[in-house]
Amino acid sequence: MSDSNFRIFSTEKGATVTPDLLNPLPATLIVFDEDPDSANYNPSSGGDDRGSVFKTLGGVVIQDFGVVQADEVISFSASSSLSQSTVNALKTAYGVVNGQWYFTDGYNCWKVQFSRSPRGFKFWRDIFFAAKGKTFYSYQIQLLVISLGV
């Protein structure tokens, strides 16, 4: 088993920070081979602000709709840290149209959906390791937060 805390898993069992302990396990459980370092992980990068400002002859009209949990975007990336099987599992999850998942970093759990624009899952093979006959992938992931699960 991996030392990683990062998991993406299906929603039928409910939100948890320890999906590996559920019995039975979720139908889909993707365990990352290793966690990205903290410089490449932002669990609350935020989305666009909701509101507007209109200047009028008599002053200004301000519309402020506040901050909504669903405006958050979780983004993370790492170099040379995914195996072929993990990439295959992430490709399958990313390919599900309107697919909703739980994502946990081991401390919090969110209900999420992969971003489509910009692309929510990008991966590429590390050419340095490929030249040595080993296959590792680097990746970038952007998840749109639907709600905080736990």
DSSP file (Angstrom, degrees, kcal/mol; ACC not computed):
  #  RESIDUE AA STRUCTURE BP1 BP2  ACC     N-H-->O    O-->H-N    N-H-->O    O-->H-N    TCO  KAPPA ALPHA  PHI   PSI    X-CA   Y-CA   Z-CA
    1    1 A M              0   0    0      0, 0.0     2,-0.1     0, 0.0    32,-0.0   0.000 360.0 360.0 360.0 152.7    0.0    0.0    0.0
    2    2 A S        -     0   0    0      1,-0.1    32,-0.1     2,-0.1    31,-0.1  -0.340 360.0-136.3 -76.9 154.6    1.1    3.5   -0.7
    3    3 A D  S    S+     0   0    0     30,-0.5    31,-0.1    -2,-0.1    -1,-0.1   0.425  72.5 114.5 -85.7  -0.4    2.3    6.1    1.9
    4    4 A S        -     0   0    0     28,-0.4    -2,-0.1    29,-0.2   102,-0.1  -0.382  54.9-160.4 -73.3 146.9    0.1    8.7    0.2
    5    5 A N        +     0   0    0    100,-0.1     2,-0.3    -2,-0.1   101,-0.2   0.551  62.4 106.2 -95.3 -13.3   -2.9   10.2    1.9
    6    6 A F        +     0   0    0     99,-0.2    26,-2.0    26,-0.1     2,-0.3  -0.528  43.7 164.1 -77.4 129.0   -4.4   11.4   -1.5
    7    7 A R  E     -AB  31 104A   0     97,-2.1    97,-2.3    -2,-0.3     2,-0.4  -0.996  26.1-164.0-142.2 142.9   -7.4    9.4   -2.6
    8    8 A I  E     +AB  30 103A   0     22,-1.8    22,-3.3    -2,-0.3     2,-0.3  -1.000  29.2 166.4-120.9 129.2  -10.2    9.8   -5.2
    9    9 A F  E     -AB  29 102A   0     93,-2.5    93,-3.1    -2,-0.4    20,-0.2  -0.968  37.7 -90.1-146.8 159.4  -13.1    7.5   -4.7
   10   10 A S        -     0   0    0     18,-2.2     3,-0.5    -2,-0.3    91,-0.1  -0.211  33.1-126.9 -69.5 160.1  -16.7    6.9   -5.7
   11   11 A T  S >  S+     0   0    0     89,-0.5     3,-0.9     1,-0.2    -1,-0.1   0.420  82.0  95.7 -93.3  -0.6  -19.5    8.4   -3.7
   12   12 A E  T 3  S+     0   0    0      1,-0.2    -1,-0.2     2,-0.1     3,-0.1   0.746  88.4  46.0 -68.2 -21.1  -21.7    5.4   -2.9
   13   13 A K  T 3  S-     0   0    0     -3,-0.5    -1,-0.2     1,-0.2    -2,-0.1   0.579 111.7-115.4 -96.3 -11.3  -20.2    4.9    0.6
   14   14 A G    <   -     0   0    0     -3,-0.9    -1,-0.2    -4,-0.1     2,-0.2  -0.227  45.1 -43.8  97.3 168.4  -20.2    8.5    1.8
   15   15 A A        +     0   0    0    134,-0.2     2,-0.3    -2,-0.1    94,-0.1  -0.488  64.1 147.9 -78.1 138.8  -17.5   11.0    2.7
   16   16 A T        -     0   0    0     -2,-0.2    90,-0.1    94,-0.1    94,-0.1  -0.965  48.7-136.3-161.6 154.1  -14.5    9.9    4.8
   17   17 A V  S    S+     0   0    0     -2,-0.3     3,-0.1     1,-0.2    91,-0.1   0.496 105.3  49.5 -90.6  -4.7  -10.9   10.7    5.1
   18   18 A T    >   +     0   0    0      1,-0.1     3,-1.8     2,-0.0     4,-0.3  -0.529  58.8 158.0-130.6  66.8  -10.0    7.0    5.4
   19   19 A P  G >   +     0   0    0      0, 0.0     3,-1.2     0, 0.0    -1,-0.1   0.733  69.9  70.8 -64.9 -19.8  -11.8    5.2    2.5
   20   20 A D  G 3  S+     0   0    0      1,-0.2     5,-0.1    -3,-0.1    -2,-0.0   0.722  94.6  55.8 -66.7 -20.1   -9.4    2.3    2.7
   21   21 A L  G <  S+     0   0    0     -3,-1.8    -1,-0.2     2,-0.0     2,-0.1   0.511  81.9 109.6 -92.1  -5.3  -11.0    1.3    6.0
   22   22 A L  S <  S-     0   0    0     -3,-1.2    -9,-0.0    -4,-0.3    -6,-0.0  -0.421  70.3-121.1 -70.2 145.8  -14.6    1.0    4.6
   23   23 A N  S    S+     0   0    0      1,-0.2     2,-0.2    -2,-0.1    -2,-0.0  -0.944 101.7  23.2-133.9 113.1  -15.9   -2.4    4.3
   24   24 A P  S    S-     0   0    0      0, 0.0    -1,-0.2     0, 0.0     3,-0.1   0.605 106.5-120.5 -74.0 166.2  -16.6   -3.1    1.5
   25   25 A L        -     0   0    0     -2,-0.2    -5,-0.1     1,-0.1    -2,-0.1  -0.273  37.7 -85.3 -66.6 156.5  -14.4   -0.7   -0.3
   26   26 A P        -     0   0    0      0, 0.0    -1,-0.1     0, 0.0     3,-0.1  -0.276  40.6-111.7 -57.6 152.2  -15.9    1.9   -2.6
   27   27 A A  S    S+     0   0    0      1,-0.2     2,-0.5    -3,-0.1    -2,-0.1   0.873 109.3  32.7 -56.4 -39.0  -16.4    0.7   -6.1
   28   28 A T        +     0   0    0      2,-0.0   -18,-2.2    65,-0.0     2,-0.4  -0.986  69.2 167.1-121.0 124.4  -13.7    3.0   -7.3
   29   29 A L  E     -A    9   0A   0     -2,-0.5     2,-0.6   -20,-0.2   -20,-0.2  -0.916  11.8-170.2-138.0 108.9  -10.7    3.8   -5.0
   30   30 A I  E     -A    8   0A   0    -22,-3.3   -22,-1.8    -2,-0.4     2,-0.6  -0.894   4.4-166.3-103.7 117.2   -7.7    5.5   -6.6
   31   31 A V  E     -A    7   0A   0     -2,-0.6   -24,-0.2   -24,-0.2     2,-0.1  -0.909  19.8-129.8-104.8 121.5   -4.7    5.7   -4.3
   32   32 A F        -     0   0    0    -26,-2.0   -28,-0.4    -2,-0.6     3,-0.1  -0.424  12.1-129.9 -70.0 145.4   -2.0    8.1   -5.4
   33   33 A D  S    S-     0   0    0      1,-0.2   -30,-0.5    48,-0.2     2,-0.3   0.831  87.6  -8.4 -66.8 -32.9    1.5    6.6   -5.4
   34   34 A E  S    S-     0   0    0     47,-0.2    -1,-0.2   -32,-0.1   -30,-0.1  -0.968  77.3-104.3-158.6 153.7    2.8    9.5   -3.4
   35   35 A D        -     0   0    0     -2,-0.3     2,-0.1    -3,-0.1     3,-0.1  -0.489  39.1-112.5 -75.3 147.3    1.5   12.9   -2.2
   36   36 A P        -     0   0    0      0, 0.0    42,-0.1     0, 0.0    -1,-0.1  -0.434  42.0 -95.9 -70.1 156.9    2.7   16.0   -4.0
   37   37 A D    >   -     0   0    0     40,-0.2     3,-2.1     1,-0.1    40,-0.2  -0.368  39.0-103.9 -71.1 160.8    4.9   18.3   -2.0
   38   38 A S  G >  S+     0   0    0      1,-0.3     3,-1.3     2,-0.2    -1,-0.1   0.745 118.1  64.7 -61.6 -25.1    3.1   21.2   -0.3
   39   39 A A  G 3  S+     0   0    0      1,-0.2    -1,-0.3     3,-0.0    -2,-0.0   0.746 106.4  44.7 -68.2 -21.5    4.3   23.7   -2.8
   40   40 A N  G <  S+     0   0    0     -3,-2.1    37,-1.5    37,-0.1     2,-0.4   0.128 100.6  81.3-108.8  19.1    2.3   21.9   -5.5
   41   41 A Y  E <   +C   76   0A   0     -3,-1.3    35,-0.2    35,-0.2    -1,-0.0  -0.979  44.5 170.2-131.0 121.2   -0.9   21.5   -3.5
   42   42 A N  E >   -C   75   0A   0     33,-3.0    33,-2.3    -2,-0.4     3,-0.6  -0.899   7.7-177.1-130.1 102.5   -3.6   24.1   -3.1
   43   43 A P  T 3  S+     0   0    0      0, 0.0    -1,-0.1     0, 0.0     3,-0.1   0.518  83.3  30.7 -79.3  -2.5   -6.8   22.8   -1.5
   44   44 A S  T 3   +     0   0    0     31,-0.1    30,-0.2    28,-0.1     3,-0.0  -0.330  61.7 148.3-151.6  63.6   -8.6   26.2   -1.7
   45   45 A S    <   -     0   0    0     28,-2.3    29,-0.1    -3,-0.6    -1,-0.1   0.640  50.4-140.3 -76.8 -12.4   -7.4   28.2   -4.7
   46   46 A G        -     0   0    0     27,-0.3    26,-0.2    23,-0.1     2,-0.1   0.256   6.5-120.5  74.6 157.9  -10.9   29.7   -5.1
   47   47 A G        -     0   0    0      1,-0.2     2,-0.1    -3,-0.0    24,-0.1  -0.238  54.7 -38.8-113.7-155.5  -12.8   30.5   -8.2
   48   48 A D        -     0   0    0     -2,-0.1    -1,-0.2     1,-0.1     2,-0.1  -0.445  65.8-108.1 -71.0 144.7  -14.2   33.7   -9.7
   49   49 A D        -     0   0    0     -2,-0.1     2,-0.7    -3,-0.1    -1,-0.1  -0.427  27.8-128.7 -69.2 149.4  -15.7   36.2   -7.3
   50   50 A R        +     0   0    0     16,-0.5    15,-2.0    -2,-0.1    16,-0.4  -0.891  67.7  55.0-104.5 110.4  -19.5   36.5   -7.4
   51   51 A G  E     -H   64   0B   0     -2,-0.7     2,-0.3    13,-0.2    13,-0.2  -0.892  57.6-136.8 155.1 177.3  -20.6   40.0   -7.7
   52   52 A S  E     -H   63   0B   0     11,-2.2    11,-3.0    -2,-0.3     2,-0.4  -0.984   7.0-137.8-159.2 163.1  -20.3   43.2   -9.8
   53   53 A V  E     -H   62   0B   0     -2,-0.3     2,-0.5     9,-0.2     9,-0.2  -0.997  15.5-169.7-130.5 127.0  -19.9   46.9   -9.6
   54   54 A F  E     -H   61   0B   0      7,-2.9     7,-3.0    -2,-0.4     2,-0.4  -0.971  13.9-145.5-119.7 120.7  -21.8   49.3  -11.8
   55   55 A K  E     -H   60   0B   0     -2,-0.5     5,-0.3     5,-0.2     2,-0.2  -0.701  25.2-178.7 -82.6 132.6  -20.9   53.0  -11.9
   56   56 A T  E >   -H   59   0B   0      3,-2.6     3,-1.1    -2,-0.4    -2,-0.0  -0.752  43.3-101.1-124.2 171.7  -24.0   55.2  -12.3
   57   57 A L  T 3  S+     0   0    0      1,-0.2     3,-0.1    -2,-0.2    -1,-0.1   0.849 123.7  43.8 -61.6 -32.6  -24.5   59.0  -12.6
   58   58 A G  T 3  S-     0   0    0      1,-0.0     2,-0.4    -3,-0.0    -1,-0.2   0.365 130.3 -73.2 -96.5   6.0  -25.6   59.1   -9.0
   59   59 A G  E <  S-H   56   0B   0     -3,-1.1    -3,-2.6     2,-0.0     2,-0.3  -0.953  72.3 -41.1 147.2-124.9  -22.9   56.8   -7.5
   60   60 A V  E     -H   55   0B   0     -2,-0.4     2,-0.5    -5,-0.3    -5,-0.2  -0.998  30.9-146.6-147.9 144.6  -22.4   53.1   -7.7
   61   61 A V  E     -H   54   0B   0     -7,-3.0    -7,-2.9    -2,-0.3     2,-0.5  -0.972  21.2-165.4-112.7 122.0  -24.5   49.9   -7.5
   62   62 A I  E     -H   53   0B   0     -2,-0.5     2,-0.6    -9,-0.2    -9,-0.2  -0.928   8.5-167.3-112.8 127.5  -22.7   47.0   -5.9
   63   63 A Q  E     -H   52   0B   0    -11,-3.0   -11,-2.2    -2,-0.5     2,-0.5  -0.966   9.9-180.0-111.0 118.8  -23.9   43.4   -6.1
   64   64 A D  E     +H   51   0B   0     -2,-0.6   -13,-0.2   -13,-0.2     3,-0.1  -0.959  12.8 175.3-123.9 113.0  -22.1   41.1   -3.6
   65   65 A F        -     0   0    0    -15,-2.0   -14,-0.2    -2,-0.5    -1,-0.1   0.325  39.7-134.3-100.5   6.7  -23.2   37.5   -3.7
   66   66 A G        -     0   0    0    -16,-0.4   -16,-0.5     2,-0.0     2,-0.4  -0.091  34.7 -50.4  74.9-173.0  -20.6   36.3   -1.2
   67   67 A V        -     0   0    0    -18,-0.1     2,-0.4    -3,-0.1   -18,-0.1  -0.859  49.8-160.6-105.3 135.9  -18.3   33.3   -1.3
   68   68 A V    >   -     0   0    0     -2,-0.4     3,-2.6     1,-0.1     4,-0.3  -0.942  24.2-130.4-119.2 137.5  -19.7   29.9   -2.0
   69   69 A Q  G >  S+     0   0    0     -2,-0.4     3,-1.8     1,-0.3    76,-0.2   0.849 108.6  63.0 -52.4 -36.4  -18.0   26.6   -1.2
   70   70 A A  G 3  S+     0   0    0      1,-0.3    -1,-0.3    76,-0.2    75,-0.1   0.539  88.3  71.0 -71.5  -4.6  -18.6   25.5   -4.7
   71   71 A D  G <  S+     0   0    0     -3,-2.6    -1,-0.3   -24,-0.1    -2,-0.2   0.622  78.9 104.3 -80.6 -13.0  -16.4   28.3   -6.0
   72   72 A E    <   -     0   0    0     -3,-1.8    73,-2.2    -4,-0.3     2,-0.4  -0.343  54.2-161.2 -73.4 149.3  -13.3   26.5   -4.7
   73   73 A V  E     - D   0 144A   0     71,-0.2   -28,-2.3   -26,-0.1     2,-0.6  -1.000   6.7-150.8-128.9 129.4  -10.9   24.7   -6.9
   74   74 A I  E     + D   0 143A   0     69,-2.9    69,-3.1    -2,-0.4     2,-0.4  -0.891  22.4 178.9 -99.6 124.8   -8.4   22.1   -5.6
   75   75 A S  E     +CD  42 142A   0    -33,-2.3   -33,-3.0    -2,-0.6     2,-0.3  -0.979   8.2 155.8-130.1 141.8   -5.2   21.9   -7.6
   76   76 A F  E     +CD  41 141A   0     65,-2.1    65,-2.8    -2,-0.4     2,-0.3  -0.987   9.7 179.5-157.6 158.5   -2.1   19.8   -7.3
   77   77 A S  E     - D   0 140A   0    -37,-1.5     2,-0.3    -2,-0.3    63,-0.2  -0.974   2.0-175.7-154.6 161.1    0.7   18.4   -9.3
   78   78 A A  E     - D   0 139A   0     61,-1.6    61,-2.4    -2,-0.3     2,-0.4  -0.979  22.8-120.9-158.9 156.4    3.8   16.3   -9.0
   79   79 A S  E    S-     0   0A   0     -2,-0.3    59,-0.2    59,-0.2    58,-0.1  -0.838  84.4 -11.1-104.2 138.5    6.7   15.1  -11.1
   80   80 A S  E    S+     0   0A   0     -2,-0.4    58,-0.3    44,-0.2    -1,-0.2   0.853  98.5 115.0  48.6  48.6    7.6   11.5  -11.8
   81   81 A S  E     +     0   0A   0     56,-1.9     2,-0.4    -3,-0.3   -48,-0.2   0.418  45.9  80.4-132.0   2.8    5.3   10.2   -9.2
   82   82 A L  E     - D   0 137A   0     55,-1.9    55,-2.2   -49,-0.1     2,-0.1  -0.924  61.8-140.7-116.1 140.5    2.5    8.1  -10.8
   83   83 A S     >  -     0   0    0     -2,-0.4     4,-2.2    53,-0.2     5,-0.2  -0.415  32.8-104.3 -83.7 167.9    2.6    4.6  -12.0
   84   84 A Q  H  > S+     0   0    0     51,-0.3     4,-2.5     1,-0.2     5,-0.2   0.886 121.0  53.0 -60.0 -40.3    0.9    3.4  -15.2
   85   85 A S  H  > S+     0   0    0      2,-0.2     4,-2.0     1,-0.2    -1,-0.2   0.874 109.1  48.5 -67.9 -35.9   -1.9    1.7  -13.2
   86   86 A T  H  > S+     0   0    0      2,-0.2     4,-2.5     1,-0.2    -1,-0.2   0.905 111.3  50.3 -69.1 -40.8   -2.7    4.9  -11.3
   87   87 A V  H  X S+     0   0    0     -4,-2.2     4,-2.7     2,-0.2    -2,-0.2   0.922 110.1  51.1 -60.5 -44.3   -2.7    6.9  -14.5
   88   88 A N  H  X S+     0   0    0     -4,-2.5     4,-2.0     1,-0.2    -2,-0.2   0.911 110.9  47.8 -60.4 -42.8   -5.1    4.4  -16.1
   89   89 A A  H  X S+     0   0    0     -4,-2.0     4,-2.3     2,-0.2    -1,-0.2   0.910 113.2  47.8 -65.4 -42.0   -7.4    4.7  -13.1
   90   90 A L  H  X S+     0   0    0     -4,-2.5     4,-2.9     2,-0.2     5,-0.2   0.885 109.4  53.6 -66.6 -38.5   -7.3    8.5  -13.2
   91   91 A K  H  X S+     0   0    0     -4,-2.7     4,-1.7     2,-0.2    -1,-0.2   0.909 110.0  48.2 -60.7 -41.7   -8.0    8.5  -17.0
   92   92 A T  H  X S+     0   0    0     -4,-2.0     4,-0.5     2,-0.2    -2,-0.2   0.935 113.9  45.5 -64.2 -46.8  -11.0    6.3  -16.4
   93   93 A A  H >< S+     0   0    0     -4,-2.3     3,-1.1     1,-0.2    -2,-0.2   0.914 112.8  50.6 -63.5 -43.1  -12.4    8.5  -13.6
   94   94 A Y  H 3< S+     0   0    0     -4,-2.9    -1,-0.2     1,-0.2    -2,-0.2   0.838 104.5  59.7 -63.2 -32.9  -11.7   11.7  -15.6
   95   95 A G  H 3< S+     0   0    0     -4,-1.7     2,-0.5    -5,-0.2    -1,-0.2   0.611  77.0 106.9 -73.9 -12.6  -13.5   10.2  -18.6
   96   96 A V  S X< S-     0   0    0     -3,-1.1     3,-1.8    -4,-0.5     2,-0.2  -0.565  77.0-123.5 -72.0 119.5  -16.8    9.8  -16.7
   97   97 A V  T 3  S-     0   0    0     -2,-0.5     3,-0.1     1,-0.3    -1,-0.1  -0.468  90.4  -7.7 -67.2 127.2  -19.2   12.5  -18.0
   98   98 A N  T 3  S+     0   0    0     -2,-0.2    -1,-0.3     1,-0.2     2,-0.1   0.730  95.1 173.4  56.7  24.8  -20.4   14.6  -15.1
   99   99 A G    <   -     0   0    0     -3,-1.8    15,-0.5    -6,-0.2     2,-0.4  -0.410  18.3-157.2 -66.3 133.0  -18.7   12.2  -12.7
  100  100 A Q        +     0   0    0     -2,-0.1   -89,-0.5    13,-0.1     2,-0.3  -0.930  18.1 170.3-113.1 139.0  -18.7   13.2   -9.1
  101  101 A W  E     - E   0 112A   0     11,-2.7    11,-3.4    -2,-0.4     2,-0.4  -0.852  33.6-113.6-136.7 165.9  -16.1   11.8   -6.7
  102  102 A Y  E     -BE   9 111A   0    -93,-3.1   -93,-2.5    -2,-0.3     2,-0.4  -0.893  28.2-165.3 -99.9 142.2  -14.8   12.2   -3.2
  103  103 A F  E     -BE   8 110A   0      7,-2.6     7,-2.6    -2,-0.4     2,-0.4  -0.997   6.7-176.8-124.9 131.8  -11.3   13.5   -2.8
  104  104 A T  E     -BE   7 109A   0    -97,-2.3   -97,-2.1    -2,-0.4     5,-0.2  -0.981  24.9-169.1-127.9 144.2   -9.4   13.3    0.4
  105  105 A D        -     0   0    0      3,-1.4   -99,-0.2    -2,-0.4  -100,-0.1   0.216  65.7 -95.4-105.3  10.2   -5.9   14.6    1.4
  106  106 A G  S    S+     0   0    0      2,-0.6   -89,-0.1  -101,-0.2     3,-0.1   0.244 121.1  54.2  94.5 -11.5   -6.1   12.6    4.6
  107  107 A Y  S    S+     0   0    0      1,-0.4     2,-0.3  -102,-0.0   -90,-0.1   0.673 113.9  19.8-120.1 -38.7   -7.3   15.6    6.6
  108  108 A N        -     0   0    0    -91,-0.1    -3,-1.4   -92,-0.1    -2,-0.6  -0.872  62.7-148.8-129.3 162.6  -10.4   16.8    4.7
  109  109 A C  E     -E  104   0A   0     -2,-0.3    40,-2.5    -5,-0.2    41,-1.8  -0.998  15.2-175.2-135.9 132.0  -12.8   15.2    2.2
  110  110 A W  E     -EF 103 148A   0     -7,-2.6    -7,-2.6    -2,-0.4     2,-0.5  -0.925  28.8-125.5-124.6 148.1  -14.6   17.1   -0.5
  111  111 A K  E     +EF 102 147A   0     36,-3.0    35,-3.3    -2,-0.3    36,-1.5  -0.856  50.5 170.8 -86.6 128.0  -17.2   16.0   -3.1
  112  112 A V  E     -EF 101 145A   0    -11,-3.4   -11,-2.7    -2,-0.5     2,-0.3  -0.820  33.8-151.4-137.9 169.0  -15.6   17.1   -6.4
  113  113 A Q  E     - F   0 144A   0     31,-1.7    31,-3.5    -2,-0.3   -13,-0.1  -0.986  36.6-104.3-140.1 142.3  -15.8   16.9  -10.2
  114  114 A F  E     - F   0 143A   0    -15,-0.5    29,-0.2    -2,-0.3     2,-0.1  -0.440  40.0-114.1 -64.9 137.9  -12.8   17.1  -12.6
  115  115 A S      > -     0   0    0     27,-2.3     5,-1.8     1,-0.1     6,-0.2  -0.441  24.2-168.3 -66.8 145.4  -12.5   20.5  -14.3
  116  116 A R  T   5S+     0   0    0      1,-0.3     3,-0.2     3,-0.2    -1,-0.1   0.663  71.6  61.1-105.2 -27.3  -13.1   20.4  -18.0
  117  117 A S  T   5S+     0   0    0      1,-0.4    -1,-0.3     2,-0.1     2,-0.2  -0.827 114.4  25.0-146.1 104.2  -11.9   23.9  -18.8
  118  118 A P  T   5S-     0   0    0      0, 0.0    -1,-0.4     0, 0.0    24,-0.1   0.530 123.3 -96.9 -71.8 164.1   -9.1   24.1  -18.0
  119  119 A R  T   5 -     0   0    0     -2,-0.2    -3,-0.2    -3,-0.2     3,-0.1  -0.229  30.1-148.6 -54.3 131.6   -8.5   20.4  -18.4
  120  120 A G  S   <S+     0   0    0     -5,-1.8    22,-2.1     1,-0.2     2,-0.4   0.628  79.6  36.7 -83.8 -15.8   -8.8   18.7  -15.0
  121  121 A F  E     +G  141   0A   0     20,-0.2     2,-0.4    -6,-0.2    -1,-0.2  -0.916  62.4 166.3-142.4 114.7   -6.3   15.9  -15.6
  122  122 A K  E     +G  140   0A   0     18,-2.5    18,-2.2    -2,-0.4     2,-0.3  -0.966   8.8 171.9-121.9 141.6   -3.1   16.2  -17.5
  123  123 A F  E     -G  139   0A   0     -2,-0.4     2,-0.3    16,-0.2    16,-0.2  -0.991   9.0-178.9-147.5 154.4   -0.3   13.6  -17.5
  124  124 A W  E     -G  138   0A   0     14,-2.0    14,-2.8    -2,-0.3     2,-0.2  -0.986  32.4-106.7-153.7 147.1    3.0   13.0  -19.3
  125  125 A R  E     -G  137   0A   0     -2,-0.3     2,-0.7    12,-0.2    12,-0.2  -0.532  35.4-116.1 -76.9 137.5    5.6   10.3  -19.1
  126  126 A D     >  -     0   0    0     10,-2.9     4,-2.1    -2,-0.2    10,-0.3  -0.641  22.8-158.8 -75.3 113.8    8.9   11.3  -17.6
  127  127 A I  H  > S+     0   0    0     -2,-0.7     4,-2.1     1,-0.2    -1,-0.2   0.810  86.2  60.5 -68.0 -31.2   11.4   11.0  -20.4
  128  128 A F  H  4 S+     0   0    0      1,-0.2     4,-0.5     2,-0.2    -1,-0.2   0.947 112.3  37.6 -61.8 -48.6   14.5   10.7  -18.1
  129  129 A F  H >4>S+     0   0    0      1,-0.2     5,-2.5     2,-0.2     3,-1.0   0.853 111.9  59.7 -71.7 -34.1   13.1    7.5  -16.5
  130  130 A A  H ><5S+     0   0    0     -4,-2.1     3,-1.8     1,-0.3    -1,-0.2   0.887  99.9  56.6 -60.6 -38.4   11.7    6.2  -19.8
  131  131 A A  T 3<5S+     0   0    0     -4,-2.1    -1,-0.3     1,-0.3    -2,-0.2   0.734 107.1  50.3 -65.3 -20.7   15.2    6.3  -21.2
  132  132 A K  T < 5S-     0   0    0     -3,-1.0    -1,-0.3    -4,-0.5    -2,-0.2   0.240 125.1-102.7-100.5  11.3   16.3    4.0  -18.4
  133  133 A G  T < 5S+     0   0    0     -3,-1.8     2,-0.3     1,-0.3    -3,-0.2   0.629  85.3 117.1  81.1  13.9   13.4    1.6  -19.0
  134  134 A K      < -     0   0    0     -5,-2.5     2,-0.6    -8,-0.1    -1,-0.3  -0.887  55.4-140.8-114.6 147.3   11.2    2.8  -16.2
  135  135 A T        +     0   0    0     -2,-0.3     2,-0.3    -3,-0.1   -51,-0.3  -0.917  32.6 152.1-114.9 112.0    7.7    4.3  -16.5
  136  136 A F        -     0   0    0     -2,-0.6   -10,-2.9   -10,-0.3     2,-0.4  -0.974  26.4-147.8-131.2 148.6    6.7    7.2  -14.3
  137  137 A Y  E     -DG  82 125A   0    -55,-2.2   -55,-1.9    -2,-0.3   -56,-1.9  -0.918   3.9-149.5-120.1 143.8    4.3    9.9  -15.0
  138  138 A S  E     - G   0 124A   0    -14,-2.8   -14,-2.0    -2,-0.4     2,-0.3  -0.707  29.1-177.3 -96.9 159.5    4.1   13.6  -14.0
  139  139 A Y  E     -DG  78 123A   0    -61,-2.4   -61,-1.6    -2,-0.3     2,-0.3  -0.982  28.9-150.8-155.6 163.2    0.6   15.1  -13.6
  140  140 A Q  E     -DG  77 122A   0    -18,-2.2   -18,-2.5    -2,-0.3     2,-0.4  -0.991  19.7-171.4-135.3 136.1   -1.6   18.1  -12.9
  141  141 A I  E     -DG  76 121A   0    -65,-2.8   -65,-2.1    -2,-0.3     2,-0.4  -0.992   9.6-173.2-131.6 137.2   -5.1   17.8  -11.5
  142  142 A Q  E     -D   75   0A   0    -22,-2.1   -27,-2.3    -2,-0.4     2,-0.4  -0.988   9.7-171.6-128.3 122.5   -7.8   20.4  -11.0
  143  143 A L  E     -DF  74 114A   0    -69,-3.1   -69,-2.9    -2,-0.4     2,-0.5  -0.943  17.6-139.1-115.9 132.3  -10.9   19.5   -9.1
  144  144 A L  E     -DF  73 113A   0    -31,-3.5   -31,-1.7    -2,-0.4     2,-0.4  -0.784  25.3-127.2 -88.6 127.4  -14.0   21.6   -8.8
  145  145 A V  E     + F   0 112A   0    -73,-2.2   -33,-0.2    -2,-0.5   -73,-0.1  -0.614  30.3 174.6 -80.3 127.2  -15.5   21.5   -5.3
  146  146 A I  E     -     0   0A   0    -35,-3.3     2,-0.3     1,-0.4   -34,-0.2   0.812  69.7 -28.5 -92.9 -45.1  -19.1   20.6   -5.1
  147  147 A S  E     - F   0 111A   0    -36,-1.5   -36,-3.0   -78,-0.1     2,-0.6  -0.979  63.7 -96.9-164.2 160.6  -19.2   20.5   -1.3
  148  148 A L  E     - F   0 110A   0     -2,-0.3   -38,-0.3   -38,-0.2  -133,-0.1  -0.767  34.6-170.3 -83.0 124.7  -17.1   19.8    1.8
  149  149 A G              0   0    0    -40,-2.5   -39,-0.2    -2,-0.6  -134,-0.2   0.903 360.0 360.0 -86.4 -44.0  -17.8   16.2    2.8
  150  150 A V              0   0    0    -41,-1.8   -40,-0.1  -134,-0.1  -133,-0.1   0.288 360.0 360.0-141.0 360.0  -16.1   15.9    6.1
